[in-house]
Amino acid sequence: MGHGPAVKLGKDNASGYKTKLGVSMFIVYTIVYAIFVAINATNPKAMQDIIFGQTAAVVWGFGLIGLALVMAVVYNHLCTSAEAKLNG
């Protein structure tokens, strides 16, 4: 059976926007993660505090995962919108 022919790709007029957005979001996530690491390195006992019935380390960990998922959805939405607008 196999698959159909490959999709023909053209010029992506939104590539510059997508690159800047991706780099910006990466920097934001890196800063948040660096804060988490700095807290663990300088004051590890702070991660033992109980927040919402869990340790701060667990809350931070799930927060980082949640932030990554939210940022991925936002990135996809913004890139799709930019592609539709700039690529016609």
DATACOR-V981773 format. One record per backbone hydrogen bond with DSSP energy under -1.0 kcal/mol. CO is the residue of the C=O (numbers start at 1). NH is the residue of the N-H. If there is no record, write none. Layout:
# DATACOR-V981773
CO_NH, CO_NH
This chain:
# DATACOR-V981773
12_15, 14_18, 15_19, 16_20, 17_21, 18_22, 19_23, 20_24, 21_25, 22_26, 23_27, 24_28, 25_29, 26_30, 27_31, 28_32, 29_33, 30_34, 31_35, 32_36, 33_37, 34_38, 35_39, 36_40, 37_41, 38_42, 39_43, 43_46, 44_47, 45_48, 46_49, 47_57, 49_56, 51_54, 54_51, 55_59, 56_60, 57_61, 58_62, 59_63, 60_64, 61_65, 62_66, 63_67, 64_68, 65_69, 66_70, 67_71, 68_72, 69_73, 70_74, 71_75, 72_76, 73_77, 74_78, 75_79, 76_80, 77_81, 78_82, 79_83, 80_84, 81_85, 82_86, 83_87
